[in-house]
Amino acid sequence: MTPTGPCNAPDVVDVVALGESMVTFLPSRPGRLADVPSFDRGIGGAESNVACVLASAGHTVRWVSRVGDDPFGDHLVEAIGGYGVDVAHVRRDPDRPTGIYFRTAGDRATDAHEVAYYRAGSAASAMSVTDPDPAAVRAGRVLHLSGITPALSASCLDLMRELTARRPGRPLVSFDVNHRPGLWGDTDAPRVLRDLARGADLVFVGQDEAWGLHSAEAVRAALPEPDVLVVKQGAAGATVFEKRDVTFVPAPRVDVVAEVGAGDAFAAGFLSATLRALPVRDRLRHGHLMAAAALTVPGDHATPPSREHADRLAALDDAAWGRLRLGPGWTEEAQRADEEVRTP
């Protein structure tokens, strides 16, 4: 499926990503949050992560959100804008703060991992159907959303229902389920997220967050409406359902540093290849490669492989792809090699 969207609209971009970003505090060393003496500041947010990776990959991208009229809001706008993302439609809220969170250095999959969120009542939680500007949100070939936004507030849920409603002329709507149980409380999150996903054109969902369903086929049976459904199956790979076609592509072997941001990077890689109208196998491989870049760094953001390098790897035959192993620094090493080839 190739996105069309409002290609003749003014100020059109490849992708609009809407959602909350927070200032992230990453520990200077492993250990409990209570024991870590200092933290490094970063940025984190599913939709802005996707926006930054896509912009780094050469796409025109807009991030739409709200942040506080405070120094942390300044940092987010400047840092995300520094990736080449259009941040002109980020609203500044004088009454609500920018969200922040702290996390331990350990992998999310371990029991020792801790996250402390300070986002209740944040500026982004005040997004609603009357804010942001509808024209700014819809002026893209793709509108990328996630299941984190509807968990922030009732007004955010109303906004997501509006944006995922099937209407003529809308852009291709991409939705990453991103089920975070800790954000939902007693709300019936699975039902809400399934309803939102059914309104999207392209859906990403992890097998581990798919409402207790134990196969990719079962997930497709629960979500027959999206034109394209991507079921991420961890280190094994990912399966795409598109019309009557089913395609599985294994993930390359990766020497994992941290899993934070890998799902967002996968979505960005898949969307980038979708915008380029690449075949489904290559869309999945580009998703895996972008995820591998994120998996081999400690933070949310990694240097993505160049488009040329990613295209070369995505074009490998099945045997060579199966032998691929990626470790820390692999994207930087490839960039240096490409520069040496170009240098006379």
Secondary structure, 3 states (H helix, E strand, C coil): CCCCCCCCCCCCEEEEEECCCEEEEEECCCCCCCCCCCEEEEEECHHHHHHHHHHHCCCCEEEECEEECCHHHHHHHHHHHCCCCECCCCEEECCCCCCEEEECCCCCCCCCCCEEEECCCCCHHHCECCECCHHHHHCEEEEEEECCHHHCCHHHHHHHHHHCCCCCCCCEEEEECCCCHHHHCCCCHHHHHHHHHHCCCEEEEEHHHCCCCCCHHHHHHHCCCCCEEEEECHHHEEEEEECCEEEEEECCEECCCCCCCHHHHHHHHHHHHHHCCCCHHHHHHHHHHHHHHHHCCCCCCCCCCCHHHHHHHHCCCHHHHHHCEECCCHHHHHHHHHHHHHCC
